[in-house]
């Protein structure tokens, strides 16, 4: 839980809990916090950590609506909260259900303190919704918020710092230490469209891509796992055509069985 300075005024911070990675971009007038952790206490810890770096006024951006990225906003208020418009819809419709779900999850893990923190958490919907692209002037530095297509969710928002060659990718890119998975698929993921999103990342020619979980990666990592996504898309097509069973597809996949099965269940 220390800051990693990726470039002048651009930082990543990685946490043991869920191996989450958040970000901070500092300009001369303002700073931008990229994701806010998963509950009111975690958000307060992050806000205090930001103040170790800068006293400047802040804005917040959610890369997507999942609780570990978007539920810890309270300590940052009042401030602008940016996200894709689909994130606003997701949090408004399903946010409290997700909060309740994770409370039960932590109770089941015998971690009542985590459940209690979520119980005290108030979800903050974004008030600066983005449809396609938006620019944020931090003073001497412009950050570009980009929707590059559907991938981990239908509302992944990428935080591009052009002058530093850095992209915060949220969970459209993950870097799992223990395995070779770069993705967490869910019923809101879009397998067929995900490779094009990876191509869009590469087209921006970043030096560093900050994964939503795990350490930052380079373009070689993105290329490798773009090709892996294409492999999964092809396997799913073979199943749909009746040429493979799911078990046969899992056996052929370069990815672990649980990852492959989850991918095959996505749209």
Secondary structure, DSSP 4 states (H G I P E B T S, - for coil): --EEEEETTEEEEE-SGGGBEEEEEE-SSEEEEE---SSHHHHHHHHHHHHHH--SEEEEE-SS--HHHHS--GGG-SS-EEEEHHHHHHHHHHHHHHHHHHHHHHHHTT-HHHHHHHHT------SEEESSEEEEE-SS-EEEEE----SSSS---EEEETTTTEEEEETTS---SSSS------TT--HHHHHHHHHHHHHTT-SEEEESBSS-B-HHHHHHHHHHHHHHHHHHHHHHTTSS-HHHHHHH-SS-HHHHHHHHT--
